[in-house]
Amino acid sequence: MKKKKIYADEFVSKFMEGSLQHLTYIQTPIKIFALKDIAPYLRIPIPPILFGYNLLIQLTKGYFQHQIESTKFMVKAPAVMIANYGHMSAIDEVDKNAEGYCVLIKEQAMTSILRDQETLNIFNIAPLLNLQEPESDDLNALLELLYKEIYDKNPYTSYYESIFKTVVLKIIKLSDANKTLLRKQEVAIAFKQLVYLDFFKEKSVGYYADKLAVSTNYLNRCVSEVFNKSAKQIILEVAIMHSQLLLMETNKPIASIAYELEFEDPSYFARLFKKLVGVTPTEYRHSAK
């Protein structure tokens, strides 16, 4: 079963409350919202979900606690948080007075805008980037421009895409990740993105090697050098991430979930789950209810 991703309109209906008439739904592939229009209305905590966008949050005031896969981040202003498409996210705590911007970017828009080697570095930086006030002010000025253009009566696509690309380059520069990607890094990053996109279609390392036009051995070398894990380990971690959602949102037997995710041995699935998550599948299900 393919896990349904949560998009912007569904997020509002499921996890926000109160009068939300001030929220304007925009059709552009890049969406931007002021945090002051979102934070006071969030129904916290927000459980783990698969969000259907790449997510970029710039925080100029306040704090929030965000979980990406199994890692929790306490984000305090001034800072930037990035969660890539296909990752499981949860929000445990939010300052109702938080300020800044939240940018949502469709995966197709992300890959079409960020085609050159330099901007691909955005996929290679840590999710949380703490800023100094002058850095945050510079980034905020760019996001204000992006906000103004996207909410214009006649938004100019090439212009707001150019502003967004400048935002990405600014974040890369601030993160000190503005180095030319090596070929091995390119392959490893592209592999990880493909796994998030195609996981339910294919789980074999060979499939992803073919898609990237490299040998299985070369793919494993690239992934191992960049992430200190094998390609198979990355695929298994994504499988466990999806099992967390199934355990939380369904009453399916644990063995059935294991088979659904193509584990031949449910006991191996349970051992791997505990190794990666820290508790057994049964314990996780009980804690999530």
VODREN-118462 format. One record per residue: residue number from 1; x, y, z of N, C-alpha, C in turn. Coordinates in pm, 1 decimal. Example, Ala and Ser with C-alpha at 12.3 -4.5 7.8 and 13.67 -1.06 7.14 Angstrom:
2
k_n.x_n.y_n.z_ca.x_ca.y_ca.z_c.x_c.y_c.z
1_1319.0_-569.0_780.0_1230.0_-450.0_780.0_1320.0_-330.0_780.0 .
2_1285.0_-225.0_708.0_1367.0_-106.0_714.0_1290.0_3.0_787.0 .
This chain:
289
k_n.x_n.y_n.z_ca.x_ca.y_ca.z_c.x_c.y_c.z
1_84.2_-119.2_0.0_0.0_0.0_0.0_87.8_124.2_0.0 .
2_62.8_214.0_-95.0_138.5_338.0_-100.0_83.7_435.7_2.4 .
3_170.9_487.2_86.7_128.8_580.2_190.9_92.0_714.0_129.2 .
4_-25.9_762.1_162.5_-74.3_889.6_110.1_4.2_1004.8_170.8 .
5_48.5_1094.9_85.3_120.0_1212.4_133.6_21.6_1323.0_166.9 .
6_59.9_1406.2_262.3_-24.0_1517.4_306.3_18.5_1643.9_232.3 .
7_-77.3_1709.0_166.7_-49.0_1832.5_94.8_-103.1_1952.2_173.0 .
8_-77.1_2072.9_121.3_-103.3_2194.8_198.5_-248.4_2206.3_244.3 .
9_-344.9_2183.3_154.4_-485.2_2199.5_192.5_-528.2_2094.7_294.6 .
10_-476.2_1971.3_280.3_-507.6_1865.6_377.0_-445.6_1895.9_512.7 .
11_-324.0_1952.2_511.5_-257.6_1987.1_636.5_-341.7_2088.0_714.2 .
12_-395.2_2186.4_643.5_-478.4_2288.5_708.3_-602.1_2225.8_771.9 .
13_-669.3_2137.0_697.3_-793.1_2077.0_749.5_-767.7_1979.8_864.2 .
14_-653.1_1910.8_862.4_-625.2_1809.5_964.0_-559.2_1866.8_1090.2 .
15_-471.9_1965.1_1073.3_-384.8_2002.9_1184.3_-391.7_2150.1_1223.8 .
16_-489.2_2224.3_1170.5_-505.5_2363.5_1210.5_-648.7_2387.7_1255.9 .
17_-666.6_2484.2_1345.1_-799.7_2510.6_1399.7_-820.8_2660.9_1416.2 .
18_-947.1_2698.8_1437.3_-980.6_2839.7_1452.9_-1017.6_2903.5_1320.6 .
19_-1029.1_3033.7_1319.2_-1063.4_3106.5_1197.0_-940.9_3116.5_1107.4 .
20_-948.5_3054.0_989.9_-833.8_3048.5_900.0_-860.3_3124.5_770.0 .
21_-951.2_3219.9_774.3_-987.9_3294.2_654.2_-872.4_3378.7_601.6 .
22_-776.2_3408.3_689.2_-662.2_3489.7_646.2_-565.4_3410.5_558.2 .
23_-577.2_3276.8_557.3_-487.7_3194.1_475.7_-537.5_3191.7_331.6 .
24_-455.4_3237.9_240.1_-489.8_3239.9_98.6_-426.5_3120.7_29.3 .
25_-509.4_3039.0_-35.8_-454.6_2923.7_-107.6_-407.1_2969.7_-244.6 .
26_-281.3_2944.8_-274.9_-224.6_2987.7_-402.4_-188.7_2865.8_-486.8 .
27_-200.5_2880.6_-618.8_-184.2_2767.4_-710.2_-40.2_2745.6_-755.4 .
28_49.6_2835.6_-720.6_187.1_2825.9_-769.3_258.0_2701.8_-713.4 .
29_354.7_2643.3_-789.1_428.0_2525.6_-740.2_517.5_2555.5_-620.6 .
30_551.1_2683.1_-601.1_620.4_2727.4_-480.3_518.9_2805.7_-398.1 .
31_496.2_2762.8_-274.8_401.6_2832.1_-186.8_478.7_2890.8_-69.3 .
32_435.3_3006.8_-22.9_501.7_3069.7_91.5_396.5_3128.1_185.1 .
33_416.4_3106.1_315.0_324.5_3156.0_416.6_404.6_3223.6_526.4 .
34_348.7_3327.5_584.7_410.2_3390.6_701.7_380.1_3303.8_823.8 .
35_481.0_3275.6_904.6_460.9_3190.7_1022.4_360.6_3250.9_1120.6 .
36_352.1_3383.3_1125.3_255.7_3446.2_1216.9_111.8_3414.2_1177.6 .
37_91.6_3371.2_1051.5_-42.0_3331.5_1005.6_-69.7_3182.9_1027.4 .
38_32.1_3108.1_1071.2_19.0_2962.8_1086.9_34.1_2918.6_1232.2 .
39_141.9_2964.2_1297.0_179.0_2913.7_1430.1_66.5_2919.5_1533.5 .
40_-11.1_3029.7_1542.1_-113.5_3034.2_1647.7_-227.1_2933.1_1629.7 .
41_-239.5_2876.6_1509.6_-354.8_2792.2_1478.1_-321.1_2643.0_1468.4 .
42_-194.6_2605.6_1490.5_-155.1_2465.3_1479.9_-209.5_2384.0_1596.2 .
43_-257.3_2263.3_1564.8_-306.1_2170.5_1666.5_-189.4_2077.5_1703.4 .
44_-119.7_2111.9_1809.2_3.2_2043.1_1849.3_-27.0_1935.7_1954.0 .
45_41.7_1819.6_1953.5_147.8_1780.9_1859.7_92.5_1728.6_1727.5 .
46_169.6_1746.1_1621.0_134.8_1691.5_1490.1_210.1_1559.8_1474.6 .
47_138.6_1448.5_1456.9_203.5_1316.6_1451.2_288.0_1301.5_1324.6 .
48_369.0_1195.8_1317.1_450.2_1175.1_1197.3_364.2_1165.9_1071.0 .
49_399.9_1245.4_970.8_329.2_1244.1_842.8_431.2_1248.0_729.9 .
50_389.0_1203.4_613.1_470.1_1219.5_492.8_418.3_1343.4_421.1 .
51_497.7_1447.7_422.2_453.4_1572.3_363.5_483.0_1571.6_213.8 .
52_388.7_1617.2_133.4_399.9_1609.4_-12.3_478.5_1720.8_-76.8 .
53_559.0_1791.2_-0.2_640.3_1900.3_-52.3_778.5_1895.7_10.7 .
54_874.7_1963.4_-52.7_995.8_2002.1_17.0_959.1_2120.3_106.4 .
55_1013.9_2123.8_226.1_975.0_2223.7_324.8_1096.5_2305.1_369.1 .
56_1082.2_2437.9_366.6_1187.4_2527.2_413.9_1123.2_2626.3_511.3 .
57_1172.4_2630.3_633.6_1119.5_2723.0_734.0_1230.9_2815.3_779.9 .
58_1206.8_2946.3_765.4_1299.3_3044.8_819.4_1235.6_3103.8_944.7 .
59_1306.1_3093.8_1056.4_1252.8_3138.3_1185.3_1327.4_3264.2_1228.8 .
60_1254.0_3375.6_1241.3_1314.8_3501.5_1286.0_1280.4_3533.6_1431.2 .
61_1178.4_3465.1_1483.7_1137.2_3486.8_1622.9_1073.1_3359.1_1675.4 .
62_1106.3_3321.6_1801.6_1042.0_3206.5_1864.5_1118.0_3076.5_1847.2 .
63_1045.9_2965.6_1856.0_1106.8_2833.0_1851.7_1001.6_2730.9_1808.2 .
64_1047.9_2611.8_1767.3_960.2_2496.3_1748.4_1045.8_2370.8_1752.6 .
65_982.9_2257.6_1784.4_1052.9_2129.3_1786.4_1001.2_2043.9_1672.2 .
66_1090.9_2003.9_1584.0_1055.4_1933.8_1460.8_1131.4_1801.6_1454.4 .
67_1059.8_1694.5_1425.6_1123.5_1563.7_1408.0_1127.5_1529.1_1260.4 .
68_1244.8_1492.3_1209.7_1260.5_1444.1_1072.5_1311.7_1301.6_1081.7 .
69_1228.3_1207.0_1032.7_1255.1_1064.7_1051.1_1272.6_1038.8_1200.8 .
70_1388.4_991.3_1245.5_1402.8_956.5_1387.6_1477.2_1063.3_1467.7 .
71_1511.0_1177.1_1404.5_1590.6_1279.9_1472.2_1504.6_1400.1_1508.6 .
72_1514.4_1445.0_1635.1_1440.6_1562.2_1680.5_1531.9_1684.4_1682.8 .
73_1479.7_1796.6_1636.2_1554.2_1921.2_1632.5_1477.1_2028.0_1709.5 .
74_1543.3_2093.6_1804.1_1486.2_2211.2_1867.9_1535.9_2332.2_1789.5 .
75_1445.3_2397.3_1720.2_1480.4_2508.8_1632.1_1451.0_2639.7_1705.2 .
76_1553.3_2721.1_1723.3_1539.5_2849.9_1791.5_1587.3_2961.1_1699.2 .
77_1509.8_3070.0_1694.3_1543.6_3182.4_1606.9_1677.0_3246.0_1649.6 .
78_1753.1_3296.1_1548.7_1729.5_3287.8_1404.5_1786.7_3157.3_1347.0 .
79_1708.9_3092.4_1261.7_1751.1_2962.6_1208.2_1673.3_2929.6_1081.0 .
80_1723.3_2828.4_1010.1_1655.3_2773.4_892.5_1643.4_2623.1_911.1 .
81_1526.8_2568.2_878.8_1502.7_2423.8_885.8_1461.6_2375.4_747.5 .
82_1521.8_2264.6_702.3_1489.5_2208.5_571.1_1449.7_2063.0_586.9 .
83_1334.2_2024.7_531.5_1290.9_1884.3_529.1_1261.2_1847.9_384.4 .
84_1334.2_1753.3_331.3_1318.0_1716.5_190.8_1195.3_1628.7_168.4 .
85_1141.1_1637.5_49.5_1025.9_1558.0_5.8_1049.1_1409.7_34.3 .
86_944.5_1343.2_84.1_952.8_1199.4_108.3_998.2_1163.1_248.2 .
87_1042.8_1262.3_326.1_1085.0_1233.5_463.7_965.3_1241.3_557.5 .
88_966.2_1158.7_659.5_860.8_1162.6_759.8_890.3_1274.7_860.1 .
89_790.2_1359.4_884.5_807.4_1472.5_975.4_701.2_1471.5_1084.2 .
90_737.4_1525.2_1199.9_642.1_1545.8_1308.9_677.9_1677.6_1376.2 .
91_578.3_1745.2_1432.9_602.6_1870.2_1504.8_550.8_1852.3_1647.1 .
92_641.9_1859.2_1743.1_607.5_1830.4_1882.5_570.3_1954.8_1961.8 .
93_624.6_2069.6_1922.5_605.8_2190.6_2002.6_626.1_2312.2_1913.3 .
94_544.3_2416.6_1933.1_555.5_2538.7_1852.9_526.1_2659.9_1939.9 .
95_610.6_2761.0_1929.8_584.5_2889.4_1992.5_473.9_2958.9_1912.5 .
96_362.2_2988.2_1976.5_248.2_3048.8_1906.7_281.4_3188.1_1852.9 .
97_387.8_3248.9_1903.4_428.0_3382.2_1858.1_543.5_3376.8_1758.2 .
98_569.8_3258.2_1701.9_680.7_3242.3_1607.1_659.1_3329.8_1484.0 .
99_769.6_3381.4_1430.4_765.2_3462.3_1309.3_871.3_3414.6_1211.1 .
100_849.2_3447.5_1085.3_937.9_3406.0_977.8_854.1_3362.5_859.6 .
101_908.6_3271.1_780.2_836.8_3223.3_662.4_844.8_3071.6_650.6 .
102_739.9_3013.7_594.7_735.1_2871.4_561.7_717.8_2860.8_411.4 .
103_810.5_2792.7_344.2_806.5_2777.3_198.4_785.4_2630.1_165.2 .
104_688.3_2601.4_78.9_659.3_2466.1_32.5_689.0_2459.2_-116.9 .
105_768.5_2359.0_-157.5_808.2_2348.9_-297.2_776.0_2209.7_-349.2 .
106_695.9_2201.5_-453.4_666.2_2072.2_-513.8_794.4_2007.6_-563.4 .
107_800.6_1874.0_-556.1_921.6_1802.7_-595.7_957.6_1830.8_-741.2 .
108_856.8_1833.9_-830.2_884.3_1859.4_-971.7_944.4_1998.2_-990.1 .
109_893.5_2096.8_-914.8_946.9_2233.0_-924.5_1089.8_2237.8_-871.0 .
110_1114.8_2165.5_-761.1_1247.6_2164.4_-699.8_1350.9_2110.7_-798.7 .
111_1317.8_2000.4_-863.9_1414.0_1937.7_-953.8_1430.0_2014.8_-1084.7 .
112_1325.6_2085.2_-1128.7_1337.7_2161.7_-1253.6_1413.3_2292.6_-1232.2 .
113_1393.5_2354.7_-1114.7_1461.8_2480.9_-1085.9_1607.5_2456.4_-1049.0 .
114_1631.1_2352.8_-968.9_1766.7_2326.0_-918.5_1834.6_2219.3_-1002.8 .
115_1863.8_2253.8_-1126.8_1921.3_2154.7_-1217.6_2073.3_2157.4_-1219.9 .
116_2133.8_2269.4_-1181.2_2279.3_2278.7_-1192.0_2346.3_2220.0_-1068.6 .
117_2472.0_2189.7_-1085.2_2547.7_2119.6_-981.1_2554.6_2198.2_-851.2 .
118_2566.3_2330.9_-862.1_2583.7_2413.5_-742.1_2461.6_2409.2_-651.1 .
119_2341.7_2424.4_-709.0_2222.3_2427.9_-625.9_2185.3_2290.6_-570.8 .
120_2238.9_2183.6_-631.9_2213.9_2049.5_-578.3_2269.4_2033.0_-437.7 .
121_2360.3_2121.4_-399.5_2416.4_2114.5_-264.1_2311.3_2131.2_-155.8 .
122_2193.8_2184.9_-189.0_2088.9_2202.4_-89.1_2047.2_2068.2_-30.2 .
123_2066.0_1958.6_-107.0_2030.4_1825.3_-58.7_2141.7_1763.9_26.3 .
124_2250.9_1836.6_42.1_2367.8_1780.5_108.9_2402.0_1854.7_237.8 .
125_2309.6_1941.2_284.7_2338.4_2015.1_406.9_2253.3_1961.5_521.4 .
126_2294.9_1993.8_642.9_2221.1_1948.9_761.3_2082.2_2012.7_763.1 .
127_1981.9_1942.9_816.8_1845.9_1998.6_818.2_1833.2_2130.4_894.3 .
128_1913.0_2147.3_1000.5_1902.8_2267.5_1083.8_2026.3_2354.5_1065.5 .
129_2002.5_2480.5_1032.4_2110.8_2576.6_1016.1_2083.7_2696.2_1107.6 .
130_2165.3_2711.6_1212.1_2152.4_2827.2_1301.3_2221.6_2947.9_1238.4 .
131_2158.8_3065.2_1250.1_2207.1_3184.9_1183.2_2246.5_3293.6_1282.6 .
132_2326.5_3388.7_1235.0_2349.0_3513.4_1306.3_2242.8_3613.3_1260.1 .
133_2215.3_3715.8_1340.3_2109.5_3811.8_1307.1_2128.7_3876.5_1169.0 .
134_2250.3_3923.0_1132.9_2266.0_3984.4_999.8_2236.7_3884.8_886.6 .
135_2276.6_3758.5_905.0_2248.7_3655.9_804.4_2099.1_3633.0_790.6 .
136_2031.5_3628.3_905.4_1887.6_3607.1_905.2_1815.8_3724.3_838.3 .
137_1864.8_3847.3_861.7_1803.5_3965.2_800.2_1815.9_3960.3_648.0 .
138_1932.8_3920.0_598.8_1953.6_3910.0_453.9_1858.8_3807.0_392.1 .
139_1848.9_3691.3_456.5_1761.9_3585.0_405.4_1615.7_3627.9_412.7 .
140_1579.5_3695.9_520.1_1441.7_3741.6_536.5_1403.0_3840.2_427.1 .
141_1496.5_3925.8_386.9_1469.9_4022.0_279.5_1437.7_3950.0_148.4 .
142_1510.8_3842.0_120.2_1484.1_3763.3_-1.0_1347.2_3695.9_6.0 .
143_1314.8_3641.8_123.2_1185.4_3574.0_137.9_1069.1_3673.3_132.8 .
144_1091.3_3793.8_178.6_988.2_3896.8_165.0_961.5_3928.4_17.7 .
145_1068.6_3932.1_-62.9_1053.1_3951.9_-207.2_975.5_3836.6_-270.0 .
146_1010.0_3714.3_-228.7_941.5_3595.9_-280.6_792.8_3599.7_-244.5 .
147_764.2_3633.8_-120.1_625.2_3643.1_-72.1_547.8_3746.4_-153.7 .
148_608.1_3863.3_-172.2_541.3_3971.8_-244.4_509.5_3932.1_-387.9 .
149_603.5_3864.1_-455.5_580.8_3828.0_-595.5_477.9_3716.3_-610.4 .
150_483.7_3616.3_-523.1_390.7_3503.3_-534.7_247.1_3547.2_-506.4 .
151_230.1_3646.9_-417.0_95.0_3694.2_-387.0_51.9_3812.2_-475.1 .
152_135.5_3845.8_-573.0_96.8_3948.2_-669.1_-21.1_3898.0_-753.2 .
153_-102.6_3992.0_-802.9_-218.3_3951.7_-884.1_-175.2_3875.2_-1008.5 .
154_-59.3_3908.4_-1061.6_-6.5_3839.6_-1179.8_137.8_3797.4_-1152.6 .
155_157.0_3691.8_-1070.8_293.8_3650.3_-1036.6_372.8_3609.0_-1161.2 .
156_495.0_3654.0_-1168.0_583.6_3627.8_-1282.4_670.4_3506.3_-1248.2 .
157_638.9_3394.0_-1311.5_701.1_3266.2_-1275.4_853.3_3271.6_-1278.4 .
158_910.5_3320.7_-1387.1_1056.8_3322.5_-1399.0_1120.7_3407.4_-1290.0 .
159_1051.0_3513.5_-1250.6_1104.7_3602.5_-1147.1_1102.6_3535.3_-1010.8 .
160_986.7_3476.5_-971.5_983.7_3417.3_-837.0_1068.3_3290.8_-829.8 .
161_1081.3_3218.1_-941.8_1171.5_3102.9_-942.5_1316.0_3147.9_-924.8 .
162_1350.3_3261.0_-986.5_1484.6_3316.2_-972.3_1510.9_3359.9_-828.8 .
163_1410.5_3421.5_-765.4_1425.4_3461.4_-624.5_1444.7_3337.4_-537.2 .
164_1364.2_3232.6_-562.6_1376.3_3110.0_-483.3_1515.1_3047.5_-499.8 .
165_1564.3_3046.2_-622.6_1698.1_2990.4_-646.2_1802.7_3071.3_-569.3 .
166_1786.1_3203.5_-563.2_1877.3_3288.6_-487.1_1869.0_3256.0_-337.9 .
167_1747.4_3229.3_-289.1_1730.0_3187.4_-149.0_1809.8_3060.0_-122.0 .
168_1797.4_2962.2_-212.6_1868.9_2835.5_-197.2_2019.8_2858.6_-195.6 .
169_2069.0_2940.7_-288.6_2212.7_2967.9_-294.6_2260.7_3039.9_-168.7 .
170_2177.8_3128.3_-115.6_2213.0_3198.8_7.7_2225.0_3099.7_123.7 .
171_2131.7_3006.6_133.3_2135.4_2906.0_240.0_2258.7_2817.0_224.6 .
172_2289.1_2778.4_101.5_2407.8_2696.0_76.4_2533.6_2770.3_119.5 .
173_2541.6_2898.7_84.7_2658.0_2978.5_123.8_2669.3_2986.6_276.4 .
174_2557.9_3011.7_342.6_2559.6_3021.9_489.1_2595.8_2890.0_555.2 .
175_2562.7_2780.0_489.6_2590.3_2648.9_548.9_2732.8_2602.3_522.9 .
176_2806.3_2679.3_444.3_2942.7_2641.7_407.2_2944.1_2514.6_324.4 .
177_2834.3_2489.7_252.9_2828.0_2371.7_166.2_2847.1_2410.8_20.6 .
178_2893.2_2534.8_-3.2_2905.4_2581.8_-140.8_3035.7_2535.0_-205.0 .
179_3056.5_2406.1_-200.2_3169.8_2343.1_-267.3_3115.0_2264.2_-385.4 .
180_3195.4_2246.7_-486.3_3151.1_2169.0_-601.7_3130.3_2023.9_-559.9 .
181_3015.4_1970.8_-593.8_2986.8_1831.3_-560.4_3074.6_1738.1_-642.5 .
182_3132.8_1642.3_-576.6_3205.2_1538.0_-648.3_3104.7_1445.3_-715.8 .
183_3149.8_1374.7_-816.4_3062.5_1281.5_-887.8_3000.6_1180.0_-791.0 .
184_3078.6_1129.9_-695.8_3026.9_1031.6_-600.6_2917.1_1091.6_-513.6 .
185_2933.2_1218.5_-476.7_2829.7_1284.9_-397.1_2701.3_1301.7_-478.5 .
186_2716.2_1340.7_-603.6_2600.0_1356.2_-691.7_2521.0_1226.3_-700.0 .
187_2592.1_1116.0_-721.9_2526.6_985.3_-736.7_2456.7_946.0_-607.0 .
188_2525.4_962.8_-493.0_2468.2_923.0_-364.2_2344.0_1005.1_-330.3 .
189_2348.9_1134.5_-352.9_2234.6_1221.4_-323.4_2118.0_1189.0_-415.4 .
190_2147.6_1170.1_-544.5_2041.4_1135.8_-640.0_1977.9_1001.6_-603.6 .
191_2059.1_907.0_-556.3_2006.9_776.3_-514.7_1908.5_791.9_-399.2 .
192_1947.6_869.5_-297.2_1862.1_885.2_-180.5_1729.2_949.9_-218.4 .
193_1732.7_1050.7_-305.1_1609.6_1114.1_-350.0_1521.5_1015.9_-426.6 .
194_1582.1_933.5_-511.3_1506.8_834.3_-588.8_1439.2_731.8_-498.8 .
195_1508.0_689.6_-392.8_1448.7_591.6_-300.9_1321.3_648.3_-238.3 .
196_1326.0_774.7_-196.0_1206.3_835.6_-137.6_1092.3_842.7_-238.6 .
197_1126.6_865.6_-365.8_1023.3_880.2_-468.9_966.5_746.1_-514.8 .
198_1053.4_644.9_-529.0_1014.4_519.0_-595.0_1006.0_399.4_-501.4 .
199_1012.5_423.4_-368.6_1021.8_312.3_-274.1_912.7_207.6_-294.8 .
200_787.8_250.0_-313.1_678.9_153.1_-323.7_678.0_81.8_-458.5 .
201_750.0_136.2_-553.5_757.2_72.6_-684.4_869.1_-31.7_-689.2 .
202_980.6_-2.5_-622.8_1095.8_-91.7_-633.5_1186.7_-76.5_-512.2 .
203_1235.0_-189.8_-460.5_1319.0_-188.7_-340.7_1457.0_-250.6_-363.1 .
204_1489.9_-282.0_-486.4_1619.8_-343.4_-512.2_1725.2_-239.4_-547.0 .
205_1847.3_-262.3_-501.2_1957.2_-170.2_-530.2_1981.5_-163.6_-681.2 .
206_1967.5_-277.3_-749.2_1991.1_-281.9_-893.4_1901.2_-187.7_-971.1 .
207_1775.9_-175.7_-928.5_1681.3_-86.0_-996.2_1733.7_57.0_-994.3 .
208_1780.0_101.7_-876.3_1826.3_239.5_-862.4_1958.5_261.0_-936.6 .
209_2044.0_159.0_-938.9_2167.3_168.8_-1016.7_2135.1_186.9_-1164.9 .
210_2038.0_110.0_-1215.5_1997.4_123.4_-1355.9_1941.7_262.6_-1384.4 .
211_1858.4_313.6_-1292.8_1799.2_446.2_-1311.8_1907.2_554.9_-1317.9 .
212_2015.3_533.1_-1243.2_2123.3_631.8_-1238.8_2233.4_602.4_-1340.5 .
213_2214.7_494.7_-1415.6_2310.4_455.3_-1520.8_2450.3_431.1_-1465.0 .
214_2455.5_361.8_-1350.2_2583.6_322.7_-1291.0_2574.2_175.4_-1251.3 .
215_2688.9_114.4_-1222.8_2687.1_-24.1_-1177.4_2645.4_-29.7_-1030.7 .
216_2597.5_-147.5_-987.3_2558.5_-164.9_-847.4_2678.2_-143.6_-754.8 .
217_2794.4_-194.2_-794.3_2914.1_-178.1_-711.3_2952.7_-31.7_-696.3 .
218_2945.0_42.4_-807.1_2981.4_185.1_-801.6_2881.0_261.9_-715.6 .
219_2751.8_228.2_-729.2_2650.0_294.4_-646.9_2676.9_269.6_-499.1 .
220_2706.8_146.3_-463.2_2735.3_114.8_-323.1_2857.7_189.8_-271.0 .
221_2960.6_203.3_-354.8_3080.1_278.3_-313.9_3045.9_425.3_-289.2 .
222_2966.5_483.2_-379.1_2927.9_624.2_-365.6_2848.0_646.0_-237.8 .
223_2747.2_562.5_-215.5_2659.1_577.4_-99.2_2737.6_556.5_29.6 .
224_2825.8_457.0_29.8_2904.8_427.1_148.9_2997.2_542.9_185.4 .
225_3061.2_603.5_84.6_3154.6_712.8_111.0_3083.0_838.8_158.8 .
226_2962.6_864.6_107.7_2891.1_987.7_141.6_2810.7_973.0_270.3 .
227_2741.4_858.7_286.5_2650.0_842.3_400.2_2698.4_742.5_504.7 .
228_2812.6_677.6_480.2_2865.6_575.4_571.4_2767.3_460.4_591.9 .
229_2689.0_431.5_489.2_2592.5_321.4_490.6_2589.5_260.9_351.7 .
230_2543.5_135.7_343.9_2525.9_74.6_212.4_2395.6_123.5_150.5 .
231_2383.7_105.5_19.9_2259.4_142.2_-49.0_2142.0_63.2_8.4 .
232_2163.5_-64.3_39.7_2057.6_-147.1_97.0_2013.4_-94.0_232.4 .
233_2107.3_-46.7_312.7_2072.3_9.6_443.5_1980.6_131.3_428.9 .
234_2009.4_215.1_330.2_1924.4_332.3_306.1_1782.4_287.7_272.8 .
235_1769.2_186.9_186.8_1637.3_135.5_147.3_1564.8_78.5_269.0 .
236_1636.3_4.4_354.3_1575.7_-54.1_474.0_1529.8_54.2_571.5 .
237_1606.3_160.8_583.7_1567.2_270.4_672.9_1438.2_336.1_624.7 .
238_1423.7_351.2_493.5_1300.3_407.9_438.7_1183.5_312.1_464.3 .
239_1209.0_180.6_453.6_1104.7_81.7_482.3_1057.0_92.5_627.0 .
240_1150.0_107.9_720.0_1113.2_120.8_861.6_1035.5_249.7_885.2 .
241_1074.0_355.9_817.5_1000.0_481.2_828.6_853.5_461.4_788.9 .
242_830.5_391.7_678.4_693.2_366.6_634.1_620.6_272.4_730.7 .
243_692.6_180.1_791.2_628.5_88.8_886.8_579.0_165.8_1009.7 .
244_649.1_271.8_1048.9_604.6_353.3_1161.8_467.8_414.6_1133.4 .
245_450.4_460.3_1010.3_321.5_519.1_972.1_211.5_413.4_972.6 .
246_241.8_294.8_922.2_142.6_187.4_918.1_106.1_140.7_1059.3 .
247_204.2_133.5_1147.2_177.8_93.0_1285.6_89.1_194.4_1356.9 .
248_109.3_320.0_1325.1_35.7_425.3_1393.0_-105.8_441.1_1336.7 .
249_-121.0_425.1_1205.8_-247.1_460.4_1141.3_-336.4_341.3_1107.0 .
250_-287.6_219.7_1124.7_-369.2_102.4_1094.6_-362.7_4.1_1211.8 .
251_-453.0_-93.4_1209.5_-450.6_-200.7_1309.2_-400.4_-331.4_1248.8 .
252_-331.4_-322.9_1137.5_-279.5_-443.1_1072.4_-181.3_-515.1_1164.4 .
253_-183.1_-648.9_1163.9_-84.3_-723.9_1243.0_57.2_-686.5_1199.4 .
254_147.7_-692.5_1293.4_286.9_-654.2_1264.8_346.0_-741.5_1154.6 .
255_313.2_-869.7_1156.1_364.3_-958.6_1051.2_312.8_-916.3_913.9 .
256_186.9_-874.0_907.2_129.8_-829.8_780.0_200.9_-706.0_727.8 .
257_234.2_-614.7_818.5_307.8_-494.1_778.9_445.4_-531.9_725.9 .
258_509.4_-626.8_793.6_640.7_-671.9_748.9_633.8_-728.4_607.1 .
259_534.5_-813.5_580.6_520.4_-872.2_447.6_484.5_-765.6_344.1 .
260_399.6_-670.9_383.2_358.8_-564.3_291.3_479.0_-482.9_244.8 .
261_576.5_-466.0_334.5_697.3_-391.0_301.3_808.4_-481.3_247.3 .
262_769.6_-605.8_214.9_855.7_-704.5_147.6_970.6_-756.0_233.9 .
263_946.9_-763.8_366.1_1039.1_-836.2_453.3_994.2_-982.3_453.9 .
264_1083.9_-1073.0_423.7_1047.7_-1215.1_419.8_1030.4_-1273.6_558.6 .
265_1097.6_-1216.6_658.9_1095.1_-1269.3_795.7_1048.3_-1160.5_892.2 .
266_928.2_-1171.4_947.5_878.9_-1069.6_1041.9_969.1_-1050.0_1163.3 .
267_1036.3_-1157.3_1206.4_1124.0_-1142.5_1323.8_1245.7_-1055.2_1289.2 .
268_1295.3_-1067.7_1164.9_1405.3_-980.3_1121.2_1357.3_-835.7_1114.7 .
269_1234.8_-816.4_1063.8_1175.8_-682.1_1059.6_1169.3_-623.3_1200.1 .
270_1124.0_-701.6_1297.6_1110.5_-653.5_1435.2_1246.7_-616.0_1494.2 .
271_1349.2_-698.7_1466.6_1483.9_-669.1_1518.1_1538.1_-540.1_1455.9 .
272_1518.6_-526.1_1324.2_1567.7_-406.7_1255.3_1494.0_-282.5_1305.2 .
273_1362.7_-296.2_1325.3_1282.4_-184.5_1375.1_1336.4_-137.0_1510.1 .
274_1360.0_-229.9_1601.4_1409.1_-191.8_1734.4_1547.5_-128.3_1725.5 .
275_1629.8_-179.6_1636.3_1764.6_-124.4_1620.9_1759.1_21.1_1573.8 .
276_1668.5_51.2_1480.8_1662.4_184.5_1422.3_1576.6_282.6_1501.8 .
277_1468.2_233.2_1560.6_1372.6_321.7_1629.4_1396.8_325.4_1780.2 .
278_1451.4_216.3_1834.6_1481.9_212.9_1977.7_1380.7_137.4_2061.2 .
279_1265.4_102.8_2002.7_1163.0_23.9_2071.7_1111.7_-80.7_1974.1 .
280_1038.9_-180.3_2024.1_982.2_-282.1_1936.3_862.9_-224.2_1859.8 .
281_819.6_-287.6_1749.8_700.3_-240.3_1679.6_577.0_-234.1_1770.6 .
282_561.1_-332.3_1857.2_447.1_-333.0_1949.8_452.5_-212.8_2044.9 .
283_570.7_-188.6_2101.9_587.5_-74.9_2193.0_560.9_57.0_2120.3 .
284_608.5_65.9_1996.2_589.8_188.7_1919.5_439.2_211.9_1893.3 .
285_369.3_105.0_1856.1_225.5_117.4_1828.5_149.2_163.9_1953.6 .
286_182.9_107.1_2067.9_114.3_145.3_2191.9_142.5_290.5_2230.1 .
287_265.9_335.3_2208.3_302.8_472.8_2244.7_240.1_574.1_2150.5 .
288_210.6_531.0_2026.2_156.2_622.1_1925.9_5.2_635.0_1935.1 .
289_-61.6_542.1_2004.2_-207.5_545.6_2012.2_-254.8_651.5_2112.0 .
